[in-house]
Amino acid sequence: MIKLKDILTEQAKTHEVIATGIVFKPENITIAEGDSVLWINTQGVHNVNGKQSHPRNKNNPASFGNKVGKGWKYKFKFTKAGKYNYHCDPHLGVKMVGTVNVK
């Protein structure tokens, strides 16, 4: 018997967001529940901060993030629908921010 969870797992996709300069490209992305986002730092010292402990992200359905550094890749699987805010800690003042909308 095929389960819905198995079908969703097979169809899950990974979407890429590039951290470069002082922007995330794309800045806003819409994905399906169960999909992942792979952030790739191609230039500069950055991080991804989507932690609910930060006031900007307090309404995120879940927390995610990595440490500040160079040349990293960070992947997170979104298992709950909703809007997720995130930002780069070193560049929040210049609005290096993004959103992941999970349908």
Secondary structure, DSSP 8 states (H G I E B T S, - for coil): ---HHHHHHHH--EEEEEEETTEEESSEEEE-TT-EEEEEE-SSSB--B--TTSGGGTT-SS--B--SBSS-EEEEE--S-EEEEEE-GGGGGGT-EEEEEE-
